[in-house]
């Protein structure tokens, strides 16, 4: 069974994000809750964790690409004991500009 890795719901008033960096490549083993990719908005950097265990199958979106909520980023081939529950994105940092 395959698991789609999608752009999570972005924070309020944010329409898109930029895919900054992948932390795995096709063929790599992936563990549940492991950070797979970083997405950057004008306000925060989001980590997108793996929703289950498996093997990285395919990257659909390249680094530097602008993405929107719900867009498929990659595909994981589900491994034994994995679950398909969607994992929420983690907010990593906020940039505050004082002017």
Backbone torsions as a table, in degrees:
resi	resn	phi	psi	omega
1	UNK	NA	142.3	179.2
2	UNK	-102.5	151.3	177.5
3	UNK	-119.7	126.6	175.7
4	UNK	-86.1	131.7	173.8
5	UNK	-95.9	116.3	-175.0
6	UNK	-114.9	157.8	172.9
7	UNK	-64.8	125.9	179.3
8	UNK	-70.2	171.2	174.1
9	UNK	-59.2	123.3	-178.9
10	UNK	-80.0	155.7	179.9
11	UNK	-56.3	156.2	-179.8
12	UNK	-51.8	139.7	178.4
13	UNK	69.7	10.4	176.4
14	UNK	-109.1	124.4	-176.6
15	UNK	-96.7	-25.7	-179.3
16	UNK	-151.6	172.2	179.8
17	UNK	-143.2	163.3	176.6
18	UNK	-109.2	130.9	176.7
19	UNK	-73.4	113.5	-174.1
20	UNK	-86.9	-52.0	-175.0
21	UNK	-159.0	139.0	170.6
22	UNK	-87.8	144.6	178.5
23	UNK	-106.6	-1.0	178.4
24	UNK	-139.0	168.5	175.5
25	UNK	-133.9	160.3	-179.8
26	UNK	-51.9	137.1	-178.7
27	UNK	98.0	-18.9	179.5
28	UNK	-73.2	148.1	172.4
29	UNK	-74.9	143.6	-178.7
30	UNK	-126.8	135.2	178.3
31	UNK	-108.9	146.4	177.7
32	UNK	-51.3	136.1	178.3
33	UNK	71.6	2.8	175.8
34	UNK	-73.4	136.2	179.9
35	UNK	-67.6	125.5	-178.7
36	UNK	-101.7	-37.3	-172.8
37	UNK	-154.1	150.6	175.0
38	UNK	-108.5	133.2	175.8
39	UNK	-117.7	135.2	-178.1
40	UNK	-117.3	131.0	173.2
41	UNK	-110.1	-177.6	177.8
42	UNK	-70.7	-10.5	-177.1
43	UNK	-116.6	-34.2	-173.9
44	UNK	-144.3	164.0	168.6
45	UNK	-108.8	126.4	-179.5
46	UNK	-106.9	136.7	171.5
47	UNK	-96.7	133.5	177.7
48	UNK	-106.7	110.7	-178.1
49	UNK	-85.6	159.0	175.7
50	UNK	-71.2	132.7	179.2
51	UNK	-79.4	-8.4	-179.9
52	UNK	-167.4	177.1	178.5
53	UNK	-85.4	149.2	177.1
54	UNK	168.4	-158.4	179.1
55	UNK	-122.0	132.6	179.0
56	UNK	-62.0	124.8	-176.7
57	UNK	-104.3	-48.3	-172.3
58	UNK	-155.4	139.0	172.0
59	UNK	-99.1	127.0	-178.2
60	UNK	-97.5	-25.2	-174.5
61	UNK	-126.0	131.5	-178.5
62	UNK	-83.7	158.4	174.0
63	UNK	-53.6	143.1	176.9
64	UNK	86.0	-4.4	-178.6
65	UNK	-81.7	141.9	174.9
66	UNK	-83.8	131.2	-177.1
67	UNK	-127.9	162.0	178.5
68	UNK	-125.7	164.3	-179.2
69	UNK	-52.1	134.8	175.7
70	UNK	86.9	-9.9	-179.4
71	UNK	-69.4	137.9	-179.9
72	UNK	-76.9	123.8	-179.1
73	UNK	-95.1	-38.8	-174.3
74	UNK	-161.5	171.0	179.2
75	UNK	-126.0	134.7	174.3
76	UNK	-117.0	136.8	172.4
77	UNK	-86.4	116.3	-174.3
78	UNK	-62.3	137.4	178.4
79	UNK	-102.4	177.9	-179.8
80	UNK	-60.7	134.7	176.2
81	UNK	78.5	5.2	-179.0
82	UNK	-81.1	156.1	175.3
83	UNK	-118.7	155.7	-177.6
84	UNK	-104.5	13.0	177.3
85	UNK	-64.7	134.8	-179.6
86	UNK	-69.5	134.5	177.9
87	UNK	-97.7	136.2	-179.8
88	UNK	-72.7	154.3	176.7
89	UNK	-73.5	149.9	177.6
90	UNK	-104.9	133.2	176.4
91	UNK	-79.9	125.5	-175.9
92	UNK	-96.3	-48.8	-177.5
93	UNK	-151.9	158.7	175.1
94	UNK	-121.3	137.1	175.6
95	UNK	-105.0	126.5	-179.5
96	UNK	-116.6	125.2	-179.6
97	UNK	-102.8	117.5	177.8
98	UNK	-95.7	121.7	179.3
99	UNK	-131.5	NA	NA
